[in-house]
Amino acid sequence: MTETIAPGLRVLEMGSGISASLAGMILADNGAHVTKVEPPSGDPNRELPGFRMWNRGKQSLVADLSSEAGRSRIHGLAAGADVVLSSLKPAATDRFECDYARLSRGNPRLIVCEITGFGRSGPYANYPAQEGIVTAKAGRMAEFSMMQGGERPVFVGAPFTSYCTSQLALHGIFAALYVRERTGRGQRVETSLVQALSVYDIVHWLPGNPMTARIEDSPWLPYTAACTSDGIWIQFAQLSPQQFRAFVHNLGLDWIWQDERFAAAPALATPQELRAFRDLLLARVREKPWSEWKVIFDADTLMAVEPLLRPAQSMQHPQLLHNGDVVEVVDRDGARSRQLGPLATFGENPSQLGSSAPVLDSARDLSWEPALPSAGTVSEVPAGTRPLSGILALELATWLATPLSTTYLADLGARVIKVEPLSGDPIRQVAGAHLKTVQGKESLAIDLKRKQGREILQALVRRADILAHNYRPGVPERLGIDYSTLRELNPRLIYLYGASYGSTGPCAAKPAYHPSAGALNGAALTVAGEAVEQPTQMPISDQEARRLSRYLELANESHPDPSSGVSSTTAMLMALYARERSGYGQAIETRMICSNAYALSADYVDYEGRPPRPLADAKLVGLSALYRLYEASSGWVFVSAGSERDFRRLCAGLGRPELARDARFGDTVARRAHDRVLAAELAAEFSKRPAREWEELLGASGVGCVETGPGPFARFAQGEAWMRDANFWSRVGPGRASSIGPYERYGPTVCLSEDRPSLGGPSELGQQTRAILAELGYGEAQIAELASDGVVAWPGPGA
C-alpha cells in the first residue's frame, strides 16, 4: 500500500471545538496516529452529527486534566509524541500544565500547537474560542449588517472562521515538522480564530479604506442571483468581459448593446442604472424553468452558473461524487455514513480514511515509547532564518484563491515569484483588491505563449520547489507546463492545481468563481438562513425578486476564495514535509468545491436518523436561545451558553436563577422544545443593561457573552493595542523594491516560536523581471531583446 503523507506521526489532541477536531481529522486521514484526549464525561460535541466525521480514524483516551494522575498521563504520552494539538483556553493550559515549556521538557522534538480565540495574551485571551464569540466581538457580524439594512449585527450561520483556523493550525504544524526534519528540534505553534478572520478580509484593511458598510443597493451584475419560473434560485458568475457577453446573449438580451442606457454594462454609471439592468435580468430568468435554462447554459463553456443548493443537496452533486469529495465511511459499529472525502488529492501519498469516531476511552491502555533524539546532529537555525527559507515557489494563477495560497507561503518565508502575463493578473485592475495577493512576492511578467517565455519558465522550474496554478484543464498541456512535462525537468517539484471543480469529471471544463462555490456548496443559503426558501413559492413580485436577489448576493460574499486558498497552502506544506522524508515531489489537486464543503463540515455528514441541519432564523439573530444575538439597552450582545453549567451561570448572572429550575428549561431537550419562550425571557433581561455591562458581568462568571463590535474586523484589528503587541497587525516596509511605501497590514496568521517574521509589501507588475532573468544567466542585451520582442516586460523607463 502506498505510504501516506504522515505515516506513524503521533498526535495528542486536547480540547474541543471544530478547529482542533478538523485539523486532527486531516492528520488522521493522512496517516497520523491521533489520540483524542477527552474528559471523563466525554467531549460535549459527541452528540453532534459532525463528531463522527471530525474524529474518524482517531482513538479516544480519557484523562481528567484537573487531577494529578490525568496530567501525569498526558505528560507521559507527550514524551513520545510528535505533535500536541490543543484548543484549551490559555488559563486552562497553564492550570493543567499542558504548555509547551512543560510538555517538551523530556521531548525536545515535540511540536505543540495551541488554538485560541484571541491569542495567548491580551484582554480577551480566555474568552471562549467559539465562532460566535469571536466573530461578534471582532466586528465580523457587523460586516453582514447590510443584510438587515445596516441596522444591527447579523449572525453568520456558517463556521468559516473555525474551518480556516483548522487550516492555519495545519500550516504551523507542517511548517514546524518541515523545520524539525532539518534541525531535529520541535517548537511551539500558535494560531487563533481572530487571526483566521484576517484571511477573509480582502479590502476593508486596505490603507485609506473608509471601512463603510455596503448599505446602498448597487448590484454587481456579473454575480446576479435570479429566480427561475419554477422557483429555483440560480447564481451567475460571469466575471470576464467575454463571459458577461455570453451571459447577455444566452438570456436573449443582445439588444441592450444598442441601448444607450445599458451599452456599457456591466460598468454602468449609477446604482439606479445597475438596478434597472438587474430588473431586466431577473424578469428574463423568470420566463423559463431551471431545466430549460440549464440546457442553454450547459451548451456554452463561458457560462458559470449553479443553482443554490443546501449542503444535503450538494452531497449528491455529480462532480463531488466523481472527485471522491463525498464518500461512504463504515462506522465502528458497522453502520454507514456519508462524509467528506480527503481535503486534497496527493499523487504519491494518497489519503486513507479511517472509520468513524471512536468509542470513549478506546485507547485506555495506550503507551508510547519516549521519542528518540534526532539521528543526525541537531543544528542551530541561524538568526533570521524563516521556516520556509530556501523554498522557491512559482505561482501561475489569477484572481484570489490560488494566489492567496502562495501569499501564506511567502508569509512563512518562502520566496514566491508570481509569473504573470504581460497584461498582469486581472485582479490588478480591481482597485486595491490585488494587494493581498501580491504582497511579499516578486513579479515576473512573461508571455508563456512564446517559446522564449516558456524557456524562461522552464529554467525557473529546474530550481523551484513548488509550482501552483489554477488554469482550467487543457491549458497547461497547451503551454507545456503540465506536471508530466515539468516533472522531467525537476522530479522534486511539488505541483499544485488549485481547481474550481476538478481536473476531470462532468464539470471540469466549467468556469467558476467564488459565488459558484458559495451556491453549489450551500454556504449562501446557510448564511441566508430561514429567510430564503429553495425552491421559492411562485409567483413572486418584482419587488420580492429584487429584495431576495440582493439578499442572496450579500449572503454569498467572498469567503469561498480564502477558504480555498488556505486549503491549498495546507496541501503544499504537507507535500513539502513528505518530500523532506522521501526525496520526491508530486502532483496535488485541491478543489474549491471540496474546500468549501469542508468549511461547512458539520453539514456534510449524512446517515440514517440524522437530525435536521440547524439554520439561522429568518431575522438572522442565531441558532437558538442560548447561541444568538440579543439587543441590550445600548448595543447588542452575543451569548453562547449551551452547556448545563453555562446555562445555570447565565441565569444566575441575569438575576433569574429560577429559570434554571423551570421545568420548561430543565434540560437540553426541554429547552429545545421551549426555545422561543426562553429567548423571550432572556431578551427581556438583556434589554435592561448596556451591552458592555453584560459582557463584564457575565464574563466574570464564566459565561460566553460579548458586546458586538462595530465592524468591520479591520477596525477592531487596527484599534486594539494588544493586536499590535501580538503582531497580529503590523507595519511593513515597501517589500522587494516596490514603489509602494511602508503601510500597515495583517500580521502572520500562524506564529512559530523559532520564527522571526519579516513580512513584505507588494510588487508592481513585472517589477523583478530583469533581476530574475539576470539570476538565470541572461545578459543585459538578451534581456533588452526579450523586452523589445514582447516576451517580457517591467514597469518604468526601458519597459
C-alpha positions in Angstrom: 0.0 0.0 0.0 1.3 3.5 -0.9 2.6 5.4 2.1 0.5 8.4 3.3 1.9 11.9 4.0 2.5 11.4 7.7 2.7 7.7 8.5 3.0 6.9 12.2 3.1 10.5 13.3 2.0 10.5 17.0 -0.6 13.2 17.8 -2.3 14.1 21.0 -5.4 16.2 20.5 -6.8 18.1 23.6 -9.8 20.3 23.9 -13.0 20.6 21.9 -14.4 22.6 19.0 -14.4 22.4 15.2 -10.9 23.8 14.6 -8.8 21.3 16.6 -11.1 18.4 15.7 -10.9 19.1 11.9 -7.2 19.6 12.0 -6.8 16.3 13.9 -9.1 14.6 11.4 -6.9 15.7 8.4 -3.8 14.5 10.2 -5.5 11.1 10.8 -6.7 11.0 7.2 -3.1 11.2 6.2 -1.5 8.5 8.3 -1.1 10.1 11.7 -1.9 8.2 14.9 -4.2 10.7 16.5 -5.4 10.2 20.1 -8.2 12.4 21.2 -8.0 13.3 24.9 -11.4 13.6 26.5 -12.7 14.4 30.0 -14.4 11.5 31.9 -17.8 12.7 30.6 -16.6 12.8 27.0 -16.3 15.6 24.6 -19.5 17.7 24.8 -19.6 17.6 21.0 -20.2 13.8 20.9 -23.9 14.5 20.5 -23.4 16.5 17.3 -23.6 14.8 13.8 -20.3 16.2 12.8 -18.5 14.4 15.7 -18.4 11.1 13.9 -16.5 12.6 10.9 -14.3 15.1 12.8 -13.0 12.2 14.8 -12.7 9.5 12.2 -9.6 7.5 12.3 -8.8 8.6 15.8 -8.7 6.8 19.2 -10.1 8.2 22.4 -8.3 8.5 25.8 -10.0 9.7 28.9 -7.8 11.8 31.2 -9.0 14.2 33.9 -6.6 17.0 33.5 -7.7 18.6 36.8 -6.2 15.6 38.6 -2.5 14.9 39.1 -3.0 11.4 37.6 -4.6 12.8 34.5 -1.8 15.4 34.0 0.9 12.7 34.6 -0.8 10.5 32.0 -0.6 13.3 29.4 3.0 14.2 30.2 4.0 10.6 29.9 2.4 10.4 26.4 3.9 13.8 25.4 7.3 12.3 25.9 6.7 10.0 23.0 4.5 12.3 20.8 5.4 14.3 17.7 2.6 16.8 18.0 0.2 18.1 20.7 -2.8 19.9 19.2 -4.7 21.8 21.9 -7.7 24.1 21.9 -7.7 24.6 25.7 -8.0 28.2 26.9 -4.6 29.7 27.9 -5.6 29.8 31.6 -6.6 26.1 31.4 -3.4 25.2 29.5 -1.3 26.8 32.3 -3.5 25.3 35.1 -3.3 21.8 33.6 0.5 22.2 33.0 0.0 21.5 29.3 2.0 24.4 27.9 4.9 23.9 25.5 7.6 24.5 28.1 6.5 21.7 30.4 5.3 19.2 27.8 8.6 19.4 25.8 11.0 19.0 28.8 11.6 15.4 28.1 11.0 15.6 24.3 12.8 18.4 22.5 11.4 17.1 19.2 7.8 17.9 20.3 5.7 20.4 18.4 2.8 21.9 20.5 0.1 23.7 18.5 -2.2 25.9 20.6 -5.5 27.2 19.1 -7.2 30.1 21.0 -9.9 32.6 20.3 -7.9 35.8 20.6 -4.3 34.7 21.1 -2.5 33.8 24.2 -2.3 37.3 25.7 -4.5 40.4 25.8 -7.8 41.3 27.4 -9.8 38.5 25.6 -7.2 35.7 25.8 -9.5 33.5 27.9 -12.7 34.2 26.1 -14.2 31.0 24.5 -12.6 30.1 21.2 -16.0 29.8 19.6 -17.1 31.1 16.2 -20.0 33.2 17.5 -18.0 34.8 20.4 -15.0 35.8 18.2 -16.9 37.0 15.1 -19.3 39.1 17.3 -16.6 40.7 19.4 -14.2 41.4 16.5 -16.9 43.0 14.3 -17.3 40.3 11.7 -21.1 40.1 12.4 -21.3 43.8 11.9 -19.9 43.3 8.4 -23.1 41.4 7.5 -25.3 44.2 8.9 -26.3 45.2 5.3 -28.4 42.0 5.2 -30.6 43.8 7.7 -30.3 47.3 6.2 -27.2 48.1 8.2 -29.2 48.5 11.4 -27.6 45.8 13.6 -25.2 42.9 13.6 -26.1 39.7 11.8 -25.5 36.2 12.9 -23.5 34.2 10.3 -24.6 30.6 10.4 -21.6 29.1 8.6 -18.4 28.4 10.7 -15.9 29.7 8.1 -13.6 31.1 10.8 -13.4 27.8 12.7 -12.6 26.0 9.5 -10.0 28.5 8.5 -8.4 28.2 11.9 -8.0 24.4 11.4 -6.1 25.1 8.2 -3.8 27.7 9.9 -3.0 25.2 12.6 -2.0 22.7 10.0 0.1 25.4 8.3 2.0 25.8 11.5 2.2 22.1 12.3 3.6 21.1 8.9 5.9 24.1 8.7 7.3 23.1 12.1 7.6 19.4 11.0 9.5 20.5 7.9 11.9 22.6 10.1 12.2 19.6 12.5 13.4 17.4 9.7 16.3 19.7 9.2 17.1 20.7 12.8 15.8 17.8 14.9 14.0 20.3 17.1 10.3 21.0 17.8 8.7 24.3 18.7 5.6 26.0 19.8 2.9 26.9 17.2 0.1 29.3 17.9 -2.9 30.4 15.9 -6.3 31.8 16.7 -9.8 32.4 15.4 -9.1 36.2 15.4 -6.0 35.6 13.1 -8.3 33.5 10.8 -10.6 36.5 10.5 -7.8 38.3 8.7 -7.8 35.7 6.0 -11.4 36.7 5.0 -10.7 40.5 4.8 -9.8 41.3 1.2 -10.5 45.1 1.1 -11.6 46.5 4.4 -8.0 46.6 5.7 -6.5 48.4 2.7 -4.7 51.6 3.5 -7.1 54.6 3.4 -10.2 52.4 3.1 -13.1 54.2 4.8 -14.4 50.8 6.1 -18.1 51.6 5.3 -20.8 49.0 5.0 -22.4 48.4 1.6 -25.8 49.7 2.5 -26.9 51.1 -0.9 -28.4 48.5 -3.3 -25.8 48.8 -6.0 -25.7 45.3 -7.6 -22.6 43.7 -9.1 -24.3 42.5 -12.2 -21.9 39.6 -13.1 -22.7 38.0 -9.8 -26.5 38.2 -10.1 -28.7 35.7 -8.3 -32.0 35.2 -10.1 -35.1 33.0 -9.7 -36.5 30.8 -12.5 -40.2 30.3 -13.3 -40.3 27.2 -11.1 -38.8 28.9 -8.1 -35.2 27.8 -8.3 -32.7 30.4 -7.4 -29.6 30.3 -9.5 -26.2 32.0 -9.1 -24.3 33.6 -12.1 -20.6 34.3 -12.0 -19.9 36.0 -15.4 -16.8 37.9 -14.4 -14.7 38.4 -17.6 -15.9 40.7 -20.4 -16.4 37.6 -22.7 -18.3 35.8 -20.0 -20.6 38.7 -19.4 -21.4 39.0 -23.2 -22.2 35.3 -23.2 -24.5 35.9 -20.2 -26.4 38.6 -22.0 -26.5 36.5 -25.2 -27.8 33.3 -23.6 -30.6 35.3 -21.9 -31.6 36.7 -25.3 -30.8 40.3 -24.3 -28.3 41.2 -27.1 -30.4 44.3 -27.9 -29.0 46.0 -24.8 -25.7 46.7 -26.6 -27.6 49.2 -28.9 -29.5 50.8 -25.9 -27.6 53.8 -24.6 -28.8 53.1 -21.1 -27.1 49.7 -20.9 -24.5 49.6 -23.6 -21.6 50.0 -21.1 -22.8 47.0 -18.9 -21.8 45.8 -16.5 -19.9 49.0 -15.8 -22.9 51.3 -15.6 -22.6 54.7 -14.1 -25.2 54.8 -11.3 -26.9 52.5 -8.8 -30.2 53.3 -10.5 -28.9 52.1 -13.9 -27.5 48.9 -12.3 -30.8 48.2 -10.6 -32.7 48.8 -13.8 -30.4 46.3 -15.6 -30.8 43.8 -12.8 -34.6 44.1 -13.3 -34.2 43.0 -16.9 -32.1 40.0 -15.9 -34.5 39.0 -13.1 -37.6 39.3 -15.3 -35.9 37.3 -18.2 -34.8 34.4 -16.0 -38.3 34.1 -14.5 -39.6 33.3 -18.0 -38.3 29.7 -18.1 -37.9 26.8 -15.6 -34.4 25.8 -14.5 -34.5 22.6 -16.6 -34.7 24.7 -19.8 -32.2 27.3 -18.7 -29.8 24.5 -17.8 -29.8 23.1 -21.3 -29.0 26.5 -22.7 -26.2 27.3 -20.2 -24.6 23.9 -20.3 -24.1 24.3 -24.1 -21.8 27.4 -23.6 -18.4 26.9 -21.9 -18.3 30.5 -20.9 -21.3 30.2 -18.6 -20.6 29.9 -14.9 -23.9 29.2 -13.3 -25.1 27.0 -10.4 -28.4 26.5 -8.6 -28.2 27.5 -5.0 -28.1 24.2 -3.0 -28.2 23.3 0.6 -25.4 21.0 1.9 -27.6 17.9 1.9 -28.3 18.5 -1.8 -24.7 19.3 -2.6 -23.7 15.9 -1.3 -25.5 14.5 -4.3 -23.7 16.7 -6.8 -22.2 14.6 -9.6 -18.8 16.5 -9.5 -18.4 16.0 -5.8 -19.2 12.3 -6.2 -16.8 12.0 -9.2 -14.0 13.6 -7.2 -14.5 11.4 -4.2 -15.2 14.6 -2.2 -18.1 12.8 -0.7 -17.5 9.1 0.3 -19.1 6.4 2.3 -17.5 5.6 5.6 -18.1 2.5 7.7 -18.7 3.3 11.4 -17.1 1.2 14.1 -20.4 -0.5 14.8 -20.8 -1.5 11.1 -23.3 1.3 10.3 -22.5 3.5 7.3 -22.5 7.2 6.9 -21.7 9.6 4.0 -19.0 12.1 4.8 -16.4 14.4 3.2 -13.5 12.7 1.4 -9.9 13.9 1.7 -9.1 17.6 1.7 -6.7 17.2 -1.3 -5.6 14.6 -3.8 -2.0 13.6 -3.5 -0.5 11.8 -6.4 2.2 9.9 -4.5 0.8 9.9 -0.9 -3.0 9.3 -1.2 -5.1 9.9 2.0 -6.5 6.8 3.7 -9.7 7.5 5.7 -10.4 5.6 8.9 -13.7 4.5 10.4 -15.9 7.0 12.2 -15.4 8.4 15.7 -14.0 6.1 18.4 -15.9 4.9 21.5 -15.0 6.8 24.6 -11.6 5.7 26.2 -10.9 3.2 23.4 -7.2 3.9 24.0 -7.1 3.5 27.8 -4.1 1.2 27.5 -2.2 3.4 25.1 1.6 3.8 25.7 4.2 5.4 23.6 8.0 4.9 23.9 9.8 8.2 24.6 10.9 10.0 21.4 14.4 9.2 20.3 16.8 12.1 19.7 17.4 13.0 16.1 19.6 10.5 14.3 21.7 13.4 12.9 23.3 16.4 14.6 20.7 18.8 15.9 21.6 22.0 14.1 21.1 25.6 15.3 19.0 27.6 13.0 20.8 30.8 12.1 19.2 34.0 13.4 16.6 35.4 11.0 16.0 32.0 9.3 12.4 31.6 8.4 10.5 28.3 8.4 10.4 28.2 4.6 13.8 29.9 4.0 15.3 28.5 0.8 12.0 27.4 -0.7 11.2 28.8 -4.2 7.5 28.7 -5.2 6.3 29.7 -8.6 2.7 31.0 -8.9 0.9 30.9 -12.2 -2.6 31.9 -11.1 -5.1 34.7 -11.3 -7.7 36.3 -9.1 -7.9 35.2 -5.4 -7.9 31.6 -4.3 -4.6 30.2 -5.5 -2.7 33.5 -5.3 -3.8 33.7 -1.6 -2.4 30.2 -1.0 1.1 31.3 -2.0 0.7 34.5 -0.1 0.7 32.4 3.1 3.8 30.5 1.9 5.5 33.9 1.5 4.4 34.9 5.0 6.3 31.8 6.3 9.5 32.8 4.5 9.3 31.2 1.1 10.5 33.1 -2.0 7.4 33.4 -4.2 7.6 34.5 -7.8 4.3 35.5 -9.3 4.5 34.7 -13.0 2.1 37.0 -14.8 1.0 37.6 -18.4 2.2 40.9 -19.8 -1.1 42.4 -19.0 -0.9 41.2 -15.4 -3.2 39.3 -13.2 -6.7 40.7 -13.9 -7.2 41.3 -10.2 -4.7 44.2 -10.5 -7.5 46.1 -12.3 -9.7 45.9 -9.2 -8.7 48.8 -7.1 -6.8 47.6 -4.0 -8.2 44.1 -4.1 -4.9 42.7 -5.6 -2.7 43.9 -2.7 -3.2 40.9 -0.6 -2.4 38.5 -3.4 0.9 40.1 -4.4 2.4 41.3 -1.1 5.6 39.5 -0.1 6.1 38.2 -3.7 8.2 39.1 -6.7 6.6 39.6 -10.1 7.8 38.2 -13.4 5.9 39.4 -16.5 6.3 37.0 -19.4 4.4 35.7 -22.4 4.1 31.9 -22.0 2.6 31.6 -25.4 6.0 32.4 -26.8 8.8 29.8 -27.0 11.3 32.1 -25.2 8.8 32.7 -22.4 8.3 29.0 -21.8 12.1 28.6 -21.8 12.4 31.2 -19.0 9.7 29.4 -17.0 11.5 26.0 -17.5 14.7 27.5 -16.2 12.9 28.5 -13.1 11.1 25.2 -12.7 14.5 23.4 -12.6 15.3 25.5 -9.5 11.8 25.5 -7.9 10.4 23.6 -5.1 6.7 24.4 -5.7 4.6 25.4 -8.7 0.9 26.4 -8.2 -1.5 27.2 -10.9 -5.3 27.5 -11.5 -5.6 27.1 -15.3 -8.6 25.1 -16.5 -7.9 21.6 -17.8 -6.1 21.5 -21.1 -4.4 24.9 -20.8 -1.2 23.6 -19.0 -0.8 21.0 -21.8 -1.1 23.6 -24.5 1.5 25.8 -22.7 3.8 22.9 -22.0 3.6 23.4 -18.2 1.7 20.2 -17.3 3.0 18.1 -14.5 4.3 15.2 -16.7 6.4 17.7 -18.7 7.7 19.6 -15.7 8.5 16.5 -13.7 11.0 15.5 -16.3 12.8 18.8 -15.6 12.6 18.6 -11.8 11.5 15.3 -10.1 11.4 17.1 -6.7 8.8 19.6 -7.9 5.6 19.9 -5.9 2.9 20.8 -8.4 -0.4 22.1 -7.2 -3.5 22.5 -9.3 -5.9 24.8 -7.5 -9.1 23.7 -9.3 -12.6 25.0 -9.1 -14.4 21.7 -9.9 -11.5 19.3 -10.6 -9.3 18.1 -13.4 -11.7 15.5 -14.6 -15.5 14.9 -14.3 -18.7 16.4 -15.6 -17.9 20.0 -14.6 -14.1 20.0 -15.1 -14.3 22.4 -18.1 -16.7 24.8 -16.5 -15.5 28.2 -15.3 -16.3 29.2 -11.7 -15.7 32.0 -9.2 -16.4 32.4 -5.6 -20.2 32.8 -5.9 -20.3 29.5 -7.8 -18.8 27.6 -4.9 -21.0 29.5 -2.4 -24.1 28.4 -4.3 -23.1 24.8 -5.0 -21.8 24.0 -1.5 -24.7 25.6 0.4 -22.8 28.4 2.0 -25.0 31.1 0.5 -28.3 29.5 1.7 -26.7 28.7 5.1 -25.8 32.4 5.6 -29.2 33.4 4.3 -30.9 31.3 7.0 -34.6 30.6 7.0 -35.4 33.8 5.1 -35.0 32.1 1.7 -36.9 29.1 0.5 -35.4 27.0 -2.2 -37.5 26.4 -4.2 -39.4 29.6 -3.6 -43.2 29.6 -3.8 -44.2 31.1 -7.1 -45.2 33.6 -8.4 -43.2 36.3 -6.7 -43.5 40.0 -7.3 -40.8 42.1 -9.0 -40.2 43.8 -5.6 -39.7 40.5 -3.9 -37.4 39.2 -6.6 -35.2 42.3 -6.2 -35.1 42.0 -2.5 -34.1 38.4 -2.5 -31.6 38.8 -5.3 -29.8 41.4 -3.3 -30.1 39.4 -0.1 -28.5 36.4 -1.7 -25.8 38.5 -3.3 -24.8 39.8 0.2 -25.1 36.3 1.7 -22.8 34.8 -0.9 -19.9 37.1 -0.2 -16.2 36.4 -0.9 -15.5 33.7 1.7 -15.1 30.8 -0.8 -11.8 32.1 -2.2 -10.0 32.5 1.1 -11.4 29.1 2.3 -10.0 27.5 -0.9 -6.7 29.3 -0.6 -5.8 28.2 2.9 -6.6 24.6 1.9 -4.2 24.8 -0.9 -1.5 26.1 1.4 -2.1 23.2 3.7 -1.7 20.7 0.8 1.5 22.3 -0.3 3.0 22.2 3.1 2.0 18.6 3.6 3.7 17.7 0.3 6.8 19.6 1.3 7.1 17.7 4.6 6.6 14.4 2.7 9.3 15.4 0.2 11.7 16.1 3.0 11.3 12.5 4.1 11.0 10.8 0.7 13.1 13.0 -1.6 10.4 13.2 -4.4 7.8 15.7 -5.4 4.3 15.0 -6.5 1.2 16.4 -8.2 -1.5 17.7 -5.8 -5.1 18.8 -6.6 -7.3 20.9 -4.4 -10.8 21.9 -5.4 -12.8 25.0 -4.4 -16.0 22.9 -4.2 -14.2 20.5 -1.8 -12.6 23.2 0.4 -15.9 25.0 0.8 -17.7 21.8 1.7 -15.0 21.4 4.5 -15.9 24.9 5.6 -19.4 23.5 6.3 -18.2 20.2 7.5 -20.8 19.7 10.2 -23.5 19.7 7.4 -21.6 17.3 5.2 -22.3 14.2 7.3 -25.3 12.1 6.5 -26.7 8.9 8.0 -29.9 7.3 8.8 -31.7 9.1 11.6 -29.5 12.2 11.3 -31.2 15.2 13.0 -32.1 18.2 10.8 -29.3 20.6 10.0 -29.8 23.8 12.0 -30.4 27.1 10.2 -30.3 30.7 11.5 -33.7 32.2 11.9 -35.3 34.5 9.3 -34.1 37.6 11.3 -30.5 36.2 11.5 -30.0 36.5 15.2 -28.8 33.0 15.9 -29.4 29.3 16.1 -31.1 29.0 19.5 -32.0 31.0 22.6 -28.6 30.1 24.0 -26.5 30.8 20.9 -27.6 34.1 19.5 -27.7 37.9 19.4 -29.7 39.9 21.9 -30.4 43.7 21.9 -29.3 45.4 25.1 -30.4 48.8 26.3 -27.4 50.1 24.4 -25.8 47.9 21.7 -26.0 44.2 21.1 -24.6 41.1 22.8 -23.8 37.6 21.6 -24.4 34.8 24.0 -23.1 31.3 24.0 -24.3 29.2 26.9 -25.2 25.8 25.6 -23.9 23.6 28.4 -25.8 22.9 31.6 -23.1 24.7 33.6 -23.1 27.7 31.4 -26.9 27.9 31.4 -27.0 27.9 35.2 -24.3 30.6 35.3 -26.2 32.7 32.7 -29.5 32.5 34.7 -27.6 33.5 37.9 -25.8 36.3 36.2 -29.1 37.7 34.8 -30.6 37.7 38.3 -33.0 35.0 37.2 -31.7 31.8 38.8 -35.3 30.4 38.9 -35.1 30.0 35.1 -32.6 27.1 35.5 -35.1 25.4 37.8 -38.1 25.9 35.5 -39.3 22.6 34.1 -39.6 24.1 30.7 -35.8 24.7 30.7 -34.7 21.9 32.9 -32.5 20.1 30.4 -31.4 20.3 26.7 -34.5 18.6 25.4 -36.9 20.8 27.3 -35.0 24.0 26.4 -35.1 23.0 22.7 -38.9 22.4 22.9 -39.4 25.8 24.6 -36.7 27.7 22.7 -38.9 30.7 21.7 -40.2 31.1 25.2 -36.7 31.0 26.7 -35.5 33.5 24.1 -38.3 35.9 25.0 -37.3 35.6 28.7 -33.7 36.3 28.0 -34.4 39.2 25.6 -36.4 40.9 28.3 -33.5 40.7 30.7 -30.8 41.8 28.3 -32.8 44.9 27.4 -32.2 46.2 31.0 -28.5 46.9 30.8 -25.9 48.2 28.2 -24.1 45.5 26.2 -20.7 46.4 27.7 -22.0 45.9 31.2 -23.4 42.5 30.3 -20.0 41.4 28.9 -18.3 42.4 32.1 -20.9 41.0 34.4 -21.5 37.6 32.7 -17.9 37.2 31.5 -16.7 37.5 35.1 -18.9 34.5 36.0 -17.6 32.4 33.1 -20.4 32.9 30.6 -19.7 33.4 26.9 -21.2 36.8 26.4 -19.6 39.7 24.4 -20.6 43.1 23.2 -20.7 43.0 19.4 -18.0 45.1 17.8 -18.9 47.9 15.3 -17.1 46.3 12.4 -15.6 45.8 10.1 -12.9 43.4 11.5 -10.2 45.7 10.2 -11.4 48.4 12.6 -11.0 46.0 15.5 -7.6 44.9 14.3 -6.3 48.5 14.0 -7.9 49.8 17.2 -6.9 47.2 19.7 -3.4 47.9 21.1 -3.0 44.2 22.0 -3.4 43.2 18.4 -0.3 45.2 17.6 1.6 43.9 20.6 0.8 40.4 19.4 2.0 41.3 15.9 -1.5 40.4 14.5 -1.5 43.9 13.0 1.9 45.3 11.8 3.6 47.9 9.8 5.8 46.7 6.9 8.3 48.3 4.6 7.9 48.5 0.8 9.0 44.9 0.3 11.0 43.7 -2.6 12.0 47.0 -4.3 8.3 48.0 -4.5 7.4 51.6 -5.3 4.6 51.4 -2.8 5.9 52.9 0.5 5.5 51.5 4.0 2.0 50.6 5.1 0.1 48.6 7.7 -1.2 45.1 7.1 -2.3 42.0 9.0 0.5 40.1 10.6 1.2 36.4 10.5 -1.8 34.0 10.5 0.3 31.4 12.4 3.2 32.0 14.8 6.1 29.7 15.4 8.3 30.2 18.4 11.6 29.9 16.5 10.4 32.2 13.7 11.2 35.9 13.4 8.5 37.1 10.9 9.6 39.6 8.3 6.6 40.3 6.1 6.9 42.1 2.8 4.9 44.5 0.7 3.7 44.2 -2.8 5.4 44.3 -6.2 4.3 46.1 -9.3 3.7 44.1 -12.4 7.0 42.7 -13.7 9.0 44.6 -11.1 11.6 41.9 -10.7 11.6 40.7 -14.3 15.1 41.9 -15.1 16.6 40.8 -11.8 15.2 37.3 -12.2 16.4 37.0 -15.8 19.8 38.1 -14.7 19.8 35.5 -12.0 19.0 32.9 -14.6 22.1 33.9 -16.6 20.6 36.2 -19.2 22.8 39.1 -20.2 21.6 42.7 -20.5 21.5 42.6 -24.3 19.4 39.3 -24.2 17.0 40.9 -21.7 16.6 44.0 -23.8 15.9 41.9 -26.8 13.3 39.8 -25.0 11.6 43.0 -24.0 11.7 44.5 -27.5 10.2 41.3 -28.8 7.3 41.5 -26.4 8.3 38.3 -24.5 8.9 40.0 -21.1 8.0 43.3 -19.5 8.7 45.5 -16.5 7.5 48.9 -15.3 9.0 52.3 -15.8 11.7 53.5 -18.2 13.1 50.9 -20.6 9.9 48.8 -20.3 
